[in-house]
Amino acid sequence: MGLLTIAAVVGGGAGAVAAAPFVLGAIGFTSAGIAAGTIASNMMAAAAVANGGGVAAGGLVAGLQAAGAAGLSGTATAAVASAGGTLAGLVAVLI
């Protein structure tokens, strides 16, 4: 593994963690709740239809809203960093 790939993995992981709160807010998962007319509200509506009128606790929408409201947990931070690092590393290898 070259230095460029290592730098990409580290930078991609750190960048993904730094960007996550902004991305969550931009798609509608805010500290005040799910914003109307956003991707988040569409996800919530679809989840409610699929679950007979409610959003399942522990599901994707609930987890994203929790992260949007309170920030990423340690586990979520690790997952986001891992995904960002992996994606950046793959791009660096392909270049």
N, C-alpha and C positions, 0 to 999 in steps of 0.2 A: 504494500500500500504506500503510495507516494505522499509527500508532504501536502500537495494540493488536495488530495482526497481527505487526509486527516483534518486539514484546516476547514474543508467544506463540511465535514461531519460535525465538528465542534461548532462552527458558525451557524450551521443549519439548525442544530439543536437549540442553541442559545437564542437564535432569531425567532424560532417557532414559539418558544416560551415567552419571549418579550412581546410578540405579536398577538398571542392568544386572547388577552383581554380586549384588545381593540377589535379583533375579528368577531368575537362573541357579541360585543356591543353593536357593531356594524350590521350584523344579521338579526339583531333584535333581542338578544338575551342580555337584559340590563339589570342593574341593581334594583330598579323599581318594578321589575317584572318583565313579562314578554310584551314588546312593543307592537301595537296594532299595525297591520298592513306590511309586515316584514316576513322574511323567510322563516323566522322563528314562529310567528303566528300561524303560518301555513303548516309548519311541521306539527305544531300543537293541535291544530284542527284535524289533521290526518291521523294523528295518534289517538285523539278522542274518538273519532269515527271507528278506528280499528279496535278500540277497547270498549266499545259500547257506551261512550259518553264521557269517559274520564281519561286522564293521562296517567299511565302506570307509574307508580313509584319505582325508582331504580332504573327506569328506562332511559333512552337516549335523550329525549326532550327534557325530562326531569334533571338528568345529570348536567346537561348543557346550561339549563337555567340556574342550577345551583352554582355552577362555575361562573356564570355571568353575574350572579348576585354577590357571591362571597369570594370569588377568585378560585384559582386552581388548587386542589388539594395536592399533597405530596405525590400521591399515586398518579394523579392527572398530569402533574408537571413532568414526572418521569416519562409518561406515555407520550406527551406532546414533544418533549425533547428527543425521545427515541425516534418518533415518526419524522420529525424535522431533520434530524441527523441522517437518518436512513435515506430520505429523499434527496437531500443535498449530496450525500456520498454517491448515490446512484447517478445523479446528474454529472458529478465530477468525473466519475469513471467513464461515462459515455462520451464526455467531451474530448 
